[in-house]
Amino acid sequence: MIQTANEYNVDIKFYDSVSDEELYQLYDIADISVFVPESEPWGIFPLETILGGIPTIISDECGVKEVFPDDSMVVETGNIEELSKKILDVYENMEHYRNWTKKASKLIAEEYSWKAYAKRMENFFKKTIKS
């Protein structure tokens, strides 16, 4: 990935753990986010980046893919070639993927926010009490 980034003159950085403050600074400057763990049952990071307007690529092992509107931002776990191609595709078609991100962000905000969850729980309890 570093070699491909150099060929295309793309500034790419890899991070491990960072403080919350550093994370929010990175959100402000990021063009693309990549979250491709080999085994991550959920992962809040992709939701945060999408809500922040950052096109986000995830692996097919990431549970959060269930809330994505489609699989256009999902790559096969461990497939570095597919990941590299997806990063380049997003980079070269940024407007398309920003539109996808807006659509995904709206869906996430409407369906998976704490407010939406609380409303579902309230409705559940109301139905339970009536039964």
C-alpha positions as CSV (number, residue, x, y, z in Angstrom):
1,M,0.0,0.0,0.0
2,I,2.8,2.4,0.8
3,Q,4.4,1.7,-2.6
4,T,1.1,2.3,-4.5
5,A,0.6,5.5,-2.5
6,N,4.0,6.7,-3.5
7,E,3.3,5.9,-7.2
8,Y,0.1,8.0,-7.1
9,N,1.7,10.7,-4.9
10,V,-0.9,10.1,-2.2
11,D,-0.1,11.1,1.4
12,I,-0.9,8.1,3.5
13,K,-0.4,7.6,7.2
14,F,-0.9,4.6,9.4
15,Y,-1.8,4.9,13.1
16,D,-2.2,2.6,16.0
17,S,-3.6,3.9,19.3
18,V,-4.1,7.7,19.6
19,S,-5.6,9.9,22.2
20,D,-9.2,11.2,21.7
21,E,-7.8,14.6,21.0
22,E,-5.5,13.3,18.3
23,L,-8.3,11.2,16.8
24,Y,-10.6,14.2,16.4
25,Q,-7.8,16.1,14.7
26,L,-7.3,13.2,12.3
27,Y,-11.1,13.2,11.5
28,D,-10.8,16.8,10.5
29,I,-8.0,16.2,8.0
30,A,-8.9,12.7,6.7
31,D,-10.0,12.1,3.1
32,I,-10.5,8.3,3.5
33,S,-10.8,6.1,6.5
34,V,-9.9,2.4,6.5
35,F,-11.0,-0.1,9.2
36,V,-10.1,-3.6,8.1
37,P,-9.7,-5.8,11.2
38,E,-9.5,-9.5,10.8
39,S,-11.9,-10.1,13.7
40,E,-13.8,-7.2,15.0
41,P,-17.4,-8.0,16.2
42,W,-18.5,-4.4,15.7
43,G,-16.3,-1.3,15.7
44,I,-17.6,2.2,16.5
45,F,-14.8,3.8,14.6
46,P,-16.4,3.4,11.1
47,L,-19.6,4.8,12.3
48,E,-17.8,7.9,13.7
49,T,-15.9,8.5,10.5
50,I,-19.0,8.1,8.3
51,L,-20.9,10.5,10.6
52,G,-18.0,12.8,10.2
53,G,-18.3,12.7,6.4
54,I,-15.3,10.6,5.7
55,P,-15.6,7.8,3.1
56,T,-14.8,4.6,5.1
57,I,-13.7,1.3,3.9
58,I,-14.2,-1.7,6.1
59,S,-13.5,-5.5,6.0
60,D,-16.2,-8.1,5.6
61,E,-15.5,-9.4,9.1
62,C,-16.5,-6.1,10.6
63,G,-20.0,-6.3,12.2
64,V,-20.8,-2.7,11.4
65,K,-21.2,-3.7,7.8
66,E,-24.8,-4.7,8.7
67,V,-25.7,-1.0,8.9
68,F,-24.1,0.0,5.6
69,P,-26.7,0.7,2.8
70,D,-24.7,-1.7,0.5
71,D,-21.4,-3.5,0.3
72,S,-19.7,-0.9,-2.0
73,M,-17.3,0.0,0.8
74,V,-16.6,-3.5,2.1
75,V,-13.5,-5.5,1.1
76,E,-12.6,-9.1,1.8
77,T,-10.6,-9.5,5.0
78,G,-6.9,-10.0,4.4
79,N,-7.2,-9.2,0.6
80,I,-4.5,-6.4,0.4
81,E,-4.9,-6.2,-3.4
82,E,-8.7,-5.6,-3.2
83,L,-8.1,-3.0,-0.4
84,S,-5.5,-1.2,-2.4
85,K,-7.8,-1.1,-5.4
86,K,-10.7,0.2,-3.3
87,I,-8.6,2.9,-1.8
88,L,-7.6,4.1,-5.3
89,D,-11.2,3.8,-6.5
90,V,-12.3,6.0,-3.6
91,Y,-9.5,8.5,-4.2
92,E,-10.2,8.7,-7.9
93,N,-14.0,8.9,-7.5
94,M,-14.2,11.0,-4.4
95,E,-17.4,12.8,-5.2
96,H,-19.3,9.5,-5.7
97,Y,-18.0,8.1,-2.4
98,R,-18.7,11.4,-0.5
99,N,-22.3,11.1,-1.8
100,W,-22.4,7.4,-0.6
101,T,-21.1,8.6,2.8
102,K,-23.8,11.2,3.1
103,K,-26.4,8.6,2.4
104,A,-24.9,6.2,4.9
105,S,-24.5,8.9,7.5
106,K,-28.2,9.8,7.2
107,L,-29.2,6.2,7.6
108,I,-26.9,5.7,10.6
109,A,-28.1,8.9,12.3
110,E,-31.7,8.0,11.8
111,E,-31.6,4.3,12.6
112,Y,-28.7,3.8,15.0
113,S,-28.4,6.9,17.1
114,W,-29.0,6.7,20.8
115,K,-32.2,8.6,20.3
116,A,-33.4,6.1,17.7
117,Y,-32.5,3.2,20.1
118,A,-34.3,4.9,23.0
119,K,-37.4,5.3,20.9
120,R,-37.3,1.6,19.9
121,M,-36.9,0.6,23.5
122,E,-39.8,2.9,24.5
123,N,-42.1,1.4,21.9
124,F,-41.0,-2.1,22.9
125,F,-41.9,-1.5,26.6
126,K,-45.2,0.2,25.6
127,K,-46.2,-2.9,23.6
128,T,-45.0,-5.2,26.4
129,I,-47.0,-3.4,29.0
130,K,-50.2,-3.5,26.9
131,S,-49.9,-7.2,26.4
